Amino acid sequence: MKPNQYPSLFQINTRVRLTERSRNLGRPATLDDIPDAELDRLAKMGFDWVWFLSVWQTGTAGRQISRSNPEWRKEFQETLPDLNEDDIAGSGFAITGYNVPESLGGDAALARLRARLRKRGLRLMLDFVPNHTGLDHPWVEEHPEYYIAGTELDLARSPQNYTRVKRQRGDLLLAHGRDPYFPGWPDTLQLNYGNPATQEAMTGELLRIAGQCDGVRCDMAMLVLPEVFERTWGKPAKPFWPEATRRVRDRFPDFCFMAEVYWDLEWTLQQQGFDFTYDKRLYDRLREGHARPVREHFHATPDYQNKLARFLENHDEPRAAAAFSDAVHRAAAVVTFLSPGLRFFHQGQFEGRRKRISPHLVRAPEEKVNGELKTFYARLLEILRQPVVRQGQWQLLECVPAWQGNGSSDAFIAFAWQDSGGERLLICANFAGHPGQCYVRLPFSDLGGKPWQLRDWLGGAVYERDGDGLQSRGLYLDTAPWQYHVFELKAGGSVDPSDVF
C-alpha cells in the first residue's frame, strides 16, 4: 500500500495512560495492558503514526529534582490540586537509558506493542533526546568525557547552569543541558557535541532505538546544530544530523525523523535528514488571530511545507481548548489540519481538555468532555481520511474584495485540494472576529458551461452555483466571524439564481 504523503499522528502520554489503566485494572499496568480496542480505534480514525511519549528509563536523581523544585511543584499543584508524591515520576526527557523500565513491561512489552500496531497499519514513534541525559546516566561514571565540564568560575558566574556530580571515580563539575535563552534544566547534564566520541555514542543510541520503533521525535533537535551548540557553549562541533540520519537509514531505510525545532531552523533540519519538522511558526500566527500572517505562511514552497508537522497543541504547548475560544479553535483546526504536511494531534485534544500535563507527571486531572468539540473533530478526522487530502495536490487560493472598498477579504484563508480521480475540495475560513465577504478565485479551468454543486462536509449544507460565474469571478462568500467551509465540488444540479450564501 502506498504510504500517505500527508500522514496523521496521535501523541499519547504513556505514563498518564497507564496510570488510568492501572485504576481500571486494580493493579499496575504495563504496555501490554494498552487495549487492542484502543489501537483499533486509532486505526479506524485514520492515524498512520502513534507517538508514545516517555517510555524510556529515567532515574531517581531526576525524580528527586522534580519533586523538590518549588517552581515545578507550583505548576504540578495547579494541574493536580490533590497532588501527591507518586504523581511526580520525573521528566520523561531526563533519560538514563534507552530501554523500557520493567514497571512499564520492559523492552519485550514494547516489541509486542509495536507488533500490535503494525497489525493495524500503525507505525510507532518514540522519543530521542540528543542534547542531554539524566543526572544519573551510566555515562557519568563510564564516560564523563561525553559531557560539558565546568569550572569553579563557571559555577560562580552561572550557578543555574552547572552542578556538582558525585561519582565513585571522583566528583565532577558538569553543565546542565540547556536552551541558550533559558537557565539550564536542573535534572539533566549537557552532552558535548564538540567531542567526536559523544557523537558516535549518540549515533549508536539512535541505531539501537531504530530497531525498536519506526520513527523518533527528536527533542529540541536544533540545539546540537554546530552554530547553535557553539553559540551556547563556545565550542566548535561537526554536524551531527546528516551522518546520524544517513547511518540509521542505511540499516532501516523507511525510518522517520521528526524534529522539535524553533528559531526558523526548520529548513536547515529538513536539509540535514529530517522527514518532518515542527511548524511552530504557523501555530504562533494562529494564536495571534490575524489572517494575513497565516496566509503568508502558506506561500512557502511545497517541498518545505510538505515536511512540516502541523499542530494546535502538544505536551509542551497550552491545551488548544484553553488557548483558543471554541470558535477560533475550530477555524484554526480547519486551517491547520487541511493544509499539507503531517497532521499532529495530542491526547485529550478532541475532548477539549484544558489543563496541560507536565512530562514530569504520571496522572491527569479529571475534566469534563466538550461534546461539541468532540463532534467537530470526529467530522474533521473523517475528512482527513479521504484520499484527496492524503495523496492529492494542495494549492493556496487568492481571495479578492467582493466590491470596491470592502477590505474584509483580507480575513479569508482558502485552499483547494484535487486528486487524479477528479475529487475536488475547497476549504475557506473567515479567520477574523468580524463578518467578511470576498470572491475566492478557483484554480479549475473546466467550470464554465454547467452548474456545480458545493456540499459542505463540515456544515452539511448543499449549494448550487453557475459554472460560468465560478470561472469568471470566483466563489462569493459572505460569512460570519470564524466561520469555515469544506466544500466538495461536483458538476451537476440546477443553477441557483443567487450567487450568495
N, C-alpha and C positions, 0 to 999 in steps of 0.2 A: 504493500500500500504506500502511495506517495505521501511523504510527511507534509504536514501543513506548513505553508510558507509563513502564515501568521498564527502561531500556536497560542494556547491559553495555559496559564499556570495558576495553581492554587497553593497558597502557603499555609501550612499547618504548624502551630506551636506545639511541638511534640510533647513536651513535658506537661503543658497545660491539658492537652487532650488526654494524656494517660492518667492525670490526676482525676479527671472527670470519669474515665473508665474505671478507675480504682474504686470510686464511690459507688458506682453501679454494680461492680462485681463483688465488693466486700473484701477485696484483697489487692495487693499491689499489682498494677497492670504493667505489661511489657508491650513491645512492638507486636508481638503475636496476638495481642488482645484487641488490636485495631480491627473492627469487624469487616468481613468481606462485603457486607451490605453497604458500608460506608464507601468502600472503594468502588463498588458497583455504581453508587450514586454519583460519585465524581466523574466516572467514565461516561455515564448517561448524560451528565450536564455538559459534556463536550470538552473536558480538560485533556490536555496532552501531557502535562507535567504536574507532579505533586512535589512540592518542596517541604521536606520535613526539617523544620528548624530545630537546632540544638539536640542532636542525637549523640554528640561526641563526649568523651570523658573530660570532666572538669575536676578540680582539686579542692582540698579542704582550705587551702590558703585563700583562694578566690572567694569561697563561700563565707569565710570569716570576715573578709573585707566588705562583702556585700551586706552582711548583717550588722556591721559596726559603723558603716559610713552614714553620718547623720543626714546628709543631703539626699542620698539614695533612699534611706528609710522613710524620709518625709514623703517622697514620691510613692513608695510602696504603700504607705498608710493611706494616701489619698485614693489609690486604686482599690485597696482592700481595707476598709475600716476595721475589720476583725482580724487583721494581720497577725500571724503567729510565725515563730522562727522556722518551722518546717516549710512555710510558703516561700522562703528565700533560699534557693539552692545555689546561688552564684550565677554569674553571667555565662550563658552558653557560648560566649566568644572568648572566654578566658580558658582556652583549651589546653589540656595536659597530655592529650594523646588522641590520635585519630582512630580510636576504637570505641565501640559502643559499650557503655558500662553494663555490668551484669544486672543491675537494677532495671535496665530497660530491655534486657533479654540477650545482651551480648551481640557479637558480630553475626552469629548464626541466625538470630531473630531478624536482623537487618536483611540478611540474604533471603530469608523466607518472605519478608515483606516485599522486597524487590521482585521476587518471582510472582507474588500475588498481583502486584501492579502490572507487570509485563503481561500476564494472562489477560488483563483487561485493556491492553493497549496503552497503558500509562507508563511514563518514564519517571525515574526517581532523581530528584535533585537534593544535594546536601550542602553543608557549609564548608568553605575553606577560608581560613583566616591567615593571610600571608604576612601581615605586618608584625604580629606579636604572638606570644604564647602566654599561658597562665604562669603565675609566680612559681609554682612547684612542678613545672615541666621537667622530665628527666634530663633534658639537655643542660639545665642549670648545673647539675653535678658533672655530667659527662662531657659537655661541650660548651663551656662558658664563652668560648671564643665566637660562638654564633650570635652573641648579644652585643648591644652597645654598652660599653663600660663608661662609668662616670668617674669624676674626681671629687675630692672634698670641696673644691671651689665650685664645681657644677652643683653639688648638693646645697651649698650655701646660697648660691645665686637663684636656683630654681628647685626648691625643696619639693614642689609638687610634681616634678618630672623625674626624680631619682629616688632610689630606695636601697637600703642595705639588705642584702640577701644572705641568710645563714646557710652554710654548706658544710658537709662533712669534711670536704677537702680545703676548707678555708673560706671565710666570708668574703663577699664581693659587694661592690657598689655598682649597681646597674640602672639603666634608664627604663622608665615605664614606656610602654607603647603609647604613641600619641598622634593626633592630628596637629599640624603645625599651628593651627589657630586656636587651640584649646589646651588646657592643662592635661597632663598625662592621665591615662586610665590606671588607677592605683592597684587594680587586680591583674595587671599584665606586665610583661617585660618586652622591650623592643628588640626585634631581630636586626642584625647588622647585614644589610644587603651590599655593603661595601666589601664583604668577605665572600669570595667565590665559594668557599665551603658551605656557608649558610645557604646560598642559592642552590647548590647541589642537594643539600639536605631537604630543602623545601620542595624541590622538584621531585625528590624521592617520595615525600609525603603525598604529593599530588598523584603520582603514579599509583601509589597504594590505594588512595581514595577512589581513583578512577576504576579500579577493579571491583568496587563495592556499589557503584551507582552509575547513573547515565549522564550526570552533569553536576557542576558545582556553581553555587553563588559565592563569589569571592568578595569577602568583606573589605570595604574601603580599598578597593584594588588599586586606586591611583597613588596610594601612599608609598608604594615600592617603585614607582616610576623614578628613573635616575634623577630627573630635575627636581622632583618633589622631595625625594629622600635627601639629596644634597642640600636643598634649601632648609630642611628640617634639622639635619644632623651635621652639616658641614663636612660630609664625607662623600667622595665620588663613588658611584656604583655603576656597574654594567646593567643593561636592560635585562630584566628577568622574564617578562611575559612571553616574548616571541619564542625563545628557546623552550621554555617550560610547556607552553601550549603545543608546540610542534612535537616534542617528545611524547606527550600524552597521546596526541592523535596518531603518532606512528604506531602506537600499541592499540589504541582504541579510536578508530577513525571517526566514529559518529559522536564522540564525546562532546558535550556542550559546556561552554564557559559563559557565565553571566556575571557582569561586574556591577557592584555598587560603586558608583563614581559620581563625583561632583566637579565644580570649578571649570566647566566646559572642556573636560578632558575625555568626553565620550568618544569622539572620533579617534583620538590617539589610541585608546584601548581597543577600539574596533580594528584599527590597523595592526595591532600587536597580537591579534589572535582571538579576540572575544566575539562570540556569536551575538550576544545581546549586552547592552549597557543601559543602566537606569536612565530614564528620562525625567530627571528631577526638574529640569527647566520647564517642561510643559506643566507639571504639577504646580510649580510656583506661580506660573502665569494664570492658571485656572483659579488658584487661591486668591489672586488679586482681583479676579472678577471682571476683567476687561477683555473684550473680544479681539481687538486688533492685535495685541501681542500674541495671543493664542493663534490667530490666523497666520501671522507672520512666521510663527514657529514651524508651520506646515509647508513653508516654501523651501525647506531643506531638500536636498537631493534624495531620490528614492533609496539609493544604496546605503545612505546613512539612516534614514527613517526606518527602513525595514529591520534594522538591528537595534531598535530602541525598545526597552521594556516599559510599557505604559502602565501607570498605576494611579490610584487615588488614596491608597493607604498601604502601609506595611508595618512591621513591628517597630520601626524607627519613627514613623510619622504619626501625627494625631489620627484618631479614627475619622474617617470621611464624614460620618454622621454627626460628629462634633465640630468638624472644621467647616462644613458647608451646611446651609439650610437645606431642607428637603428638596425644594425646587431647584436650587443651584446644584445640589448633589446629583440629581437625575440628569440635568443638562450636561454637567461635566462628565458624567459617566458615558453618555451618548458620544460626546466628542472624543473622549479618551479611548474608549474600547472599540469604536468603529473607525479608528484610524489604523494605519499599518503598523506592524511591529508585533512584539509579544504582549499579549493581554494578561496582566498580572493582578490576581485577586488575593485577598487576605481573609483568613478565617474570622468570621464574625461580621464581615463587611455586608453580606447580603441581608443579615438580620438587623442591621443598623446599630450594632454595638457602639457605645460612645466612649468607653474607657480603654485607653491604650494599656497594654500589658507589657511591663518591662521584661526583657530577656533574662533578668535575674529571678523572676517569679515563676512558680510552677502551678499557680492557681489563678483562675479568673473570677471576677465578681459575677454575681447573678444579675442579669439585665433583661429588661422587657424587650421582646421582639417587635420591631417596626413592621407590621404586616403589609402596609402599602409599599414600603421599600423592598421587602422580600418579593412581593408580586412583580414589581418593576424589574428586579434583577433576574427573576425567572424568565420573563419575556425577553430581556436583553440577551441572556445566555442562549435562548432558543435561536435568536438571530445570529449569534456568533457561531452556532453550529452549522450555518448554511455555507455551502461551498463557495459562494460568491465572495464572502468576506474572509475566507480562509485560504483560498487559492487565486482569487480574482485580481483584477487591476484596480488600483485606487487612484483618485485624482481630486485635488483641491479645486473648488469651483469659485467663480467670481460672482459676487453679489453686488448689484448696481442699484442706485436710487430708484425708487418707484415713481417719483416725479421730482422735478427740479426743486431744489431747496430742502428736500427731505433727507436729512443725514442719518436717519435711523438704520439705513442699510449697513452702516459700519458695525452694527452689533451682531451681524449674522456670520455664522460659520457653516459652510456647506461642502459636502464631499459627494463623489459618485463612485460606485463600485460596479464593475461589469466583468463577466467571465465569458469564456469561449462558447458556453452553452446558450448565451443570449440573455442570461439573468442580469437585471439592472436594478441597482438600489440608489436612492437619492437620500442623503442624510442632511438635515437642515436644523440649525438651532439658533434661536434668538438668545444669545448669551449676554443678556443685559436685564436690568431691573425696570425696564420701561417697554411699552409696546413698540413694535417695529414693522416696517414694510420694506420690501425690496423685490427685485426680479433676480432669480438665480439663473445664470447663463448655463445651459445644459451642453454637455460635450458630445451629444449624439447627433449624427448628421442625417438620420433617416426618420425624423419625427414628422415631417410635413406630409400633408395629404391624407391623414387618417386621425381618428380620435385615439386618445390614450387614457388608460385607467391608472390611477395612483391609489394604491392600497397602503394605508399606514400600519405597518407591522407592530408598532407600539401602541398607537391610539385606537386602531380598529376601524377608523372611518375610511370610506372609499370615495374618491373624486374622479370626475371625468373632465378631460381638457382637450381642446382642439390642438392637433399636432402642429398646424401652421403657426399658431401663436407661440407654442412652446419653442419652435425652431427659431422664430424671428426675434421674439422679445425675451423668452425665458419663462420660468415658472414664477408667477406672482405669489408672494407670501404676505400675509397680514397676521401677525402673531402676537400673543400675549408675552409678558416678561418670562424669560427662561423656558419658553415653550420649544418643543423639538418635534421632529417628524422623521420617521424612517420609511420612506415610500418605496414600494415595489412598483416599477414602471412597466406596464404591459400594453401592447397595442390592442385596440378593440373598445366596444361600448359606444354609446351615443354621446354627442357633444353637448356639454353644459354651456348655455349661452353666457353664463357668468364666469369670469376668469379670476374670481376672488373667493377665497375660502370664507 
